[in-house]
Amino acid sequence: MLELGPGFGATTRVLVNLTPSLTALEIDEKSARLLDGSLGERVRILHGDATRIPAEDCSFDTVVAFTMLHHVPSPAKQDQLFAETFRVLRPGGVFAGSDSLTSLGFRLIHLGDTSVTVDPGRLPDRLAAAGFERTRIATTAASFRFQGTRPLVDSTGGAGRLTTRANTPDGPRWCSPHGPVGPGLPAGLACAHGHPRAPAPARRLGGPAAVAHGPPHLRRRRSAGGPAGG
């Protein structure tokens, strides 16, 4: 599982007890260092940008973002985050999270801070533009929750192919439910047919850059002979 924008780690402390392997990506270096000091033995803490996720394609089964989307500085950057999330998810993987709705109190506590709230009514179309399907939105008076899924079946229409395509600035790339596909790609490059791309650089606090692997449902399924998932 990958958590985007954990901040001071309130949700990270919950998630670490719910999944066997967790990576948290935080853009603020000070916050990332504090998280690494308190949770680094149980969570891979990365310092990096969620609009350019430092992970290979098809690296995770689940990506979550809790109360952080409004800190992304523009709708265009938010859409870039959605596209990057789609890229690093395996086919069948889920992107889920929550965020706040605009209110007077919300605006007051964000005076002098980045606050670009997301309209939940438009979010399904924005996620669909990134490639997600089966999007679900639930709203309350002050917040909303969302969930979208990366398709299992090839989005280009190939009958029976358990692969899916992500359109990126570097060209289309394909993934299978078990990770990257594409014969002859150099180790460490993104899954692709014709357009391999290295993941964005990142610094693993306290050690080399790393990518976590594995919500339990796919990890258990692959334990009989395939590689563990993430």
C-alpha positions in Angstrom: 0.0 0.0 0.0 1.1 3.5 -0.8 -0.1 6.5 1.3 0.2 10.0 -0.4 0.8 13.0 1.8 0.7 11.6 5.3 1.7 14.9 6.9 2.4 14.2 10.6 1.2 10.6 10.2 -2.2 10.4 11.9 -3.6 8.0 9.3 -0.2 6.3 8.8 -0.3 5.1 12.4 -3.6 3.4 11.7 -2.7 2.0 8.3 0.5 0.4 9.5 -1.6 -2.0 11.6 -3.9 -2.9 8.7 -1.5 -3.9 6.0 1.7 -6.0 6.0 3.7 -3.5 4.0 3.2 0.3 3.8 5.1 3.1 2.0 4.3 6.8 2.8 5.3 9.5 0.4 5.6 13.0 1.9 6.6 16.2 0.1 7.6 18.1 3.2 11.1 17.0 4.2 10.8 18.0 7.8 7.5 16.0 8.2 9.1 13.1 6.3 12.1 13.0 8.7 9.8 13.1 11.8 7.8 10.2 10.4 10.9 8.3 9.7 12.1 8.8 13.2 8.8 7.5 14.7 7.7 4.9 12.2 10.7 4.2 10.0 11.1 0.7 11.4 7.6 -0.3 10.3 6.9 2.0 7.3 9.0 3.0 4.3 9.1 6.8 4.4 9.9 8.5 1.1 10.5 12.2 0.6 9.0 13.1 -2.8 6.2 14.6 -4.9 2.9 12.8 -5.4 2.6 14.5 -8.9 5.7 12.5 -9.9 5.6 9.4 -7.7 9.0 7.8 -7.3 7.9 4.3 -8.1 7.8 2.0 -11.1 4.6 1.4 -13.0 2.3 -1.3 -11.5 4.0 -1.2 -8.1 1.1 -1.1 -5.7 -2.3 -2.8 -5.2 -3.7 0.1 -3.2 -3.0 3.9 -3.1 -4.7 6.1 -0.5 -4.8 9.9 0.1 -6.5 11.2 3.2 -7.3 14.9 3.5 -4.3 16.0 1.3 -5.8 16.7 -2.1 -6.6 20.3 -1.2 -2.9 20.8 -0.5 -2.0 20.1 -4.1 -1.6 23.6 -5.5 -3.8 23.5 -8.7 -6.5 21.4 -10.4 -3.9 20.6 -13.1 -1.5 19.3 -10.5 -4.3 17.3 -8.9 -5.1 15.7 -12.2 -1.4 14.9 -12.6 -1.5 13.2 -9.2 -4.5 11.1 -10.4 -2.6 10.1 -13.5 0.5 9.2 -11.5 -1.6 7.1 -9.1 -3.2 5.2 -12.0 0.3 4.6 -13.3 1.7 3.0 -10.1 -1.4 0.9 -9.5 -1.6 -2.6 -10.7 -4.7 -3.6 -12.8 -7.5 -4.1 -10.4 -5.9 -1.9 -7.8 -7.8 0.7 -5.9 -7.3 4.4 -5.3 -9.2 5.6 -2.3 -9.3 8.5 0.2 -11.1 11.5 1.6 -10.9 15.3 1.7 -12.7 18.3 3.2 -15.3 20.4 1.6 -15.2 24.2 1.5 -16.6 26.0 4.5 -16.0 29.2 6.5 -14.1 27.3 9.2 -12.1 25.4 6.6 -11.0 28.6 4.9 -10.1 30.3 8.2 -7.8 27.4 9.3 -6.1 27.5 5.9 -5.4 31.3 5.8 -1.9 31.6 4.4 -1.8 27.9 3.4 -2.4 26.1 0.1 -6.1 25.2 -0.2 -7.5 24.1 -3.5 -10.6 22.1 -2.6 -11.9 19.4 -4.9 -15.5 19.4 -6.1 -16.8 15.9 -5.4 -19.4 16.3 -8.2 -16.7 16.6 -10.8 -14.3 14.1 -9.3 -15.7 11.0 -11.1 -15.0 12.7 -14.5 -11.6 13.7 -13.5 -10.7 10.2 -12.2 -12.2 8.7 -15.4 -9.9 11.0 -17.5 -7.0 9.4 -15.7 -8.3 5.9 -16.5 -10.2 4.9 -13.4 -13.5 3.2 -13.4 -16.2 2.2 -10.9 -15.7 5.4 -9.1 -17.8 5.9 -5.9 -18.3 9.2 -4.0 -19.9 9.6 -0.6 -20.4 13.1 0.9 -21.2 14.5 4.3 -21.8 18.1 5.4 -18.0 18.7 5.8 -16.2 16.1 3.7 -16.3 13.4 1.1 -14.9 10.0 0.5 -13.9 8.5 -2.9 -12.8 5.3 -4.5 -11.8 4.4 -8.0 -10.4 1.2 -9.6 -7.8 0.6 -12.3 -9.4 -1.7 -14.9 -8.3 -5.3 -15.2 -9.1 -5.6 -18.9 -7.0 -4.0 -21.5 -8.4 -0.5 -22.0 -7.5 -0.6 -25.7 -10.1 -3.3 -26.3 -7.9 -6.4 -26.6 -10.2 -9.3 -26.0 -9.2 -11.4 -23.0 -6.0 -9.6 -22.3 -5.5 -9.1 -18.6 -3.5 -6.0 -19.2 -4.3 -2.3 -19.1 -2.8 0.8 -20.6 -1.7 4.0 -19.0 -1.3 7.0 -21.2 1.6 9.2 -20.0 3.6 12.1 -21.4 6.2 9.5 -22.4 3.7 7.3 -24.3 1.5 4.3 -23.5 2.6 1.7 -21.1 1.0 -1.6 -20.1 0.7 -3.5 -16.9 -0.7 -6.9 -15.8 -2.2 -7.7 -12.4 1.1 -9.3 -11.4 3.2 -6.2 -12.4 5.0 -4.8 -15.4 4.9 -6.5 -18.8 7.0 -5.9 -21.8 9.8 -8.2 -23.0 13.4 -7.0 -23.0 13.0 -4.1 -20.7 16.1 -3.2 -18.7 15.8 -3.9 -15.0 14.4 -1.0 -13.0 12.5 0.6 -15.9 8.8 1.1 -16.1 6.6 -1.4 -17.8 6.2 -0.4 -21.4 6.0 -1.4 -25.0 8.3 1.0 -26.7 8.4 3.7 -24.1 10.2 2.6 -20.9 10.8 5.3 -18.3 12.8 5.2 -15.1 10.9 6.2 -12.0 11.3 9.6 -10.6 14.2 10.0 -8.2 13.4 9.7 -4.5 15.3 9.5 -1.3 14.4 6.8 1.3 15.0 8.4 4.6 17.5 6.4 6.5 18.4 4.3 3.5 18.2 3.9 -0.3 15.1 4.7 -2.3 12.6 1.8 -2.1 9.1 0.8 -3.1 6.9 -1.2 -0.8 4.9 -4.2 -1.8 1.8 -5.8 -0.7 -1.8 -5.7 0.5 -2.6 -9.2 1.8 -5.2 -10.4 -0.7 -2.7 -10.5 -3.6 0.3 -11.4 -1.4 -1.5 -14.5 -0.1 -2.6 -15.5 -3.6 0.9 -15.2 -5.0 2.7 -17.0 -2.1 2.5 -20.3 -3.9 5.0 -19.3 -6.6 4.7 -15.7 -7.8 6.3 -12.5 -6.6 4.7 -10.7 -3.7 2.7 -7.6 -4.7 2.6 -4.0 -3.3 
